[in-house]
Amino acid sequence: MTEVIGIDHIYITVSDLERSESFYDRVLLEALGFRKNKFSLGGDPHIQYFNRHFGYVLRPARGSAKHNSYAPGLHHFCFRVYSIPEVVEVANRLRSVGIVASEAKLYSEYATDYWATYFTDPDGVRLEVTNYRQERRDRHDNW
C-alpha cells in the first residue's frame, strides 16, 4: 500500500499579500529558518516559504471574508521543532521580531511533554509551534 510520507506544501490565501509577506518573513525566515521565493501562477503572485520538508505558500484571496477557525476548513496550523528548548527559543525569537506569541510552556492537558507557543497571522489563521513529542517519535519509530 502507498504511504504518505509527509506534507509537501500548504497554500494559505491572504487578504493583503504585502502585509502577510512582512508577517511571514518574520515568522518563517527569521524565527524558523525557512527560505523564500516568488512566482506567478495563473496570473496571481505567490510567495513560497520552504525548508527541507515542505512549502508554505501565500496567494492572494479572491474574497474578503475574515478567516474563522471554527468554520469548516483550517482550524490551525502547527509547526514542529525537535526539542522543548527550541520551542522556547522560537517563542522568544518571534517576540523579538515583533510577533505577538504566547510564552512557550507545558500543556499537560494535551500530553505530559507537550510544549507550545501560539500566535495568529494577519488574517486570523491560528499558528502553533510545538516540540517533537515522545508519542510522535514512538509512532514514527515503531510503525
One Martini backbone bead per residue (centre of mass of N, CA, C, O) as a GRO file, in nm:
protein
  143
    1MET     BB    1   0.099   0.035   0.019
    2THR     BB    2   0.065   0.357   0.011
    3GLU     BB    3   0.266   0.618   0.161
    4VAL     BB    4   0.259   0.891   0.343
    5ILE     BB    5   0.557   1.112   0.412
    6GLY     BB    6   0.412   1.401   0.388
    7ILE     BB    7   0.414   1.741   0.354
    8ASP     BB    8   0.457   1.941   0.081
    9HIS     BB    9   0.209   2.160   0.091
   10ILE     BB   10   0.073   2.490   0.169
   11TYR     BB   11  -0.209   2.701   0.126
   12ILE     BB   12  -0.252   3.058   0.172
   13THR     BB   13  -0.493   3.289   0.196
   14VAL     BB   14  -0.475   3.647   0.140
   15SER     BB   15  -0.570   3.987   0.171
   16ASP     BB   16  -0.251   4.089   0.212
   17LEU     BB   17   0.043   4.024   0.078
   18GLU     BB   18   0.236   4.233   0.204
   19ARG     BB   19   0.158   4.191   0.502
   20SER     BB   20   0.210   3.882   0.507
   21GLU     BB   21   0.504   3.889   0.424
   22SER     BB   22   0.606   4.037   0.671
   23PHE     BB   23   0.516   3.829   0.876
   24TYR     BB   24   0.646   3.563   0.744
   25ASP     BB   25   0.934   3.660   0.749
   26ARG     BB   26   0.955   3.659   1.059
   27VAL     BB   27   0.867   3.366   1.107
   28LEU     BB   28   1.013   3.187   0.873
   29LEU     BB   29   1.292   3.324   0.847
   30GLU     BB   30   1.378   3.431   1.139
   31ALA     BB   31   1.254   3.193   1.335
   32LEU     BB   32   1.262   2.910   1.122
   33GLY     BB   33   1.461   2.902   0.854
   34PHE     BB   34   1.353   2.964   0.595
   35ARG     BB   35   1.281   3.000   0.262
   36LYS     BB   36   1.250   3.206  -0.051
   37ASN     BB   37   0.997   3.264  -0.307
   38LYS     BB   38   0.877   3.376  -0.633
   39PHE     BB   39   0.558   3.356  -0.814
   40SER     BB   40   0.349   3.279  -1.094
   41LEU     BB   41  -0.010   3.182  -1.105
   42GLY     BB   42  -0.253   3.260  -1.308
   43GLY     BB   43  -0.155   3.575  -1.249
   44ASP     BB   44  -0.064   3.514  -0.955
   45PRO     BB   45   0.092   3.591  -0.683
   46HIS     BB   46   0.361   3.416  -0.510
   47ILE     BB   47   0.470   3.291  -0.183
   48GLN     BB   48   0.752   3.088  -0.091
   49TYR     BB   49   0.804   2.878   0.178
   50PHE     BB   50   1.099   2.678   0.274
   51ASN     BB   51   1.216   2.356   0.341
   52ARG     BB   52   1.311   2.025   0.344
   53HIS     BB   53   0.988   1.933   0.390
   54PHE     BB   54   0.822   2.212   0.310
   55GLY     BB   55   0.557   2.423   0.195
   56TYR     BB   56   0.459   2.782   0.229
   57VAL     BB   57   0.186   2.941   0.067
   58LEU     BB   58   0.110   3.251  -0.079
   59ARG     BB   59  -0.211   3.390  -0.174
   60PRO     BB   60  -0.451   3.556  -0.310
   61ALA     BB   61  -0.752   3.649  -0.246
   62ARG     BB   62  -1.112   3.636  -0.372
   63GLY     BB   63  -1.191   3.759  -0.094
   64SER     BB   64  -1.311   3.918   0.236
   65ALA     BB   65  -1.315   3.703   0.435
   66LYS     BB   66  -1.264   3.610   0.743
   67HIS     BB   67  -1.113   3.404   0.935
   68ASN     BB   68  -1.254   3.087   1.071
   69SER     BB   69  -1.169   2.838   1.293
   70TYR     BB   70  -1.496   2.727   1.318
   71ALA     BB   71  -1.510   2.676   1.037
   72PRO     BB   72  -1.486   2.528   0.770
   73GLY     BB   73  -1.158   2.411   0.786
   74LEU     BB   74  -0.907   2.570   0.910
   75HIS     BB   75  -0.793   2.593   1.237
   76HIS     BB   76  -0.476   2.504   1.236
   77PHE     BB   77  -0.113   2.547   1.242
   78CYS     BB   78   0.165   2.316   1.299
   79PHE     BB   79   0.485   2.342   1.406
   80ARG     BB   80   0.783   2.141   1.417
   81VAL     BB   81   1.016   2.079   1.660
   82TYR     BB   82   1.242   1.895   1.836
   83SER     BB   83   1.248   2.078   2.107
   84ILE     BB   84   1.185   2.252   2.385
   85PRO     BB   85   1.408   2.472   2.359
   86GLU     BB   86   1.305   2.550   2.070
   87VAL     BB   87   1.033   2.662   2.152
   88VAL     BB   88   1.145   2.885   2.331
   89GLU     BB   89   1.320   3.019   2.114
   90VAL     BB   90   1.093   3.086   1.916
   91ALA     BB   91   0.919   3.260   2.099
   92ASN     BB   92   1.140   3.471   2.148
   93ARG     BB   93   1.192   3.541   1.850
   94LEU     BB   94   0.914   3.635   1.775
   95ARG     BB   95   0.905   3.871   1.980
   96SER     BB   96   1.174   4.012   1.872
   97VAL     BB   97   1.005   4.057   1.574
   98GLY     BB   98   0.688   4.139   1.661
   99ILE     BB   99   0.543   3.884   1.762
  100VAL     BB  100   0.248   3.768   1.899
  101ALA     BB  101   0.346   3.544   2.153
  102SER     BB  102   0.345   3.300   2.349
  103GLU     BB  103   0.452   3.145   2.595
  104ALA     BB  104   0.638   2.890   2.651
  105LYS     BB  105   0.469   2.578   2.739
  106LEU     BB  106   0.309   2.351   2.927
  107TYR     BB  107   0.050   2.105   2.802
  108SER     BB  108  -0.074   1.852   2.991
  109GLU     BB  109  -0.364   1.814   2.861
  110TYR     BB  110  -0.226   1.682   2.599
  111ALA     BB  111   0.069   1.624   2.729
  112THR     BB  112   0.354   1.562   2.922
  113ASP     BB  113   0.537   1.696   2.650
  114TYR     BB  114   0.364   1.967   2.576
  115TRP     BB  115   0.498   2.221   2.386
  116ALA     BB  116   0.407   2.578   2.333
  117THR     BB  117   0.326   2.824   2.080
  118TYR     BB  118   0.116   3.112   2.008
  119PHE     BB  119  -0.035   3.251   1.700
  120THR     BB  120  -0.134   3.514   1.457
  121ASP     BB  121  -0.229   3.610   1.166
  122PRO     BB  122  -0.359   3.878   0.986
  123ASP     BB  123  -0.626   3.673   0.911
  124GLY     BB  124  -0.654   3.454   1.170
  125VAL     BB  125  -0.445   3.240   1.161
  126ARG     BB  126  -0.362   2.976   1.346
  127LEU     BB  127  -0.056   2.926   1.530
  128GLU     BB  128   0.208   2.674   1.589
  129VAL     BB  129   0.463   2.554   1.824
  130THR     BB  130   0.619   2.234   1.860
  131ASN     BB  131   0.725   1.941   1.981
  132TYR     BB  132   0.880   1.626   1.962
  133ARG     BB  133   0.709   1.392   2.079
  134GLN     BB  134   0.711   1.078   2.200
  135GLU     BB  135   0.462   0.971   2.057
  136ARG     BB  136   0.565   1.048   1.771
  137ARG     BB  137   0.825   0.889   1.778
  138ASP     BB  138   0.702   0.611   1.829
  139ARG     BB  139   0.525   0.603   1.580
  140HIS     BB  140   0.756   0.623   1.381
  141ASP     BB  141   0.956   0.387   1.495
  142ASN     BB  142   0.683   0.166   1.542
  143TRP     BB  143   0.499   0.114   1.278
   0.00000   0.00000   0.00000
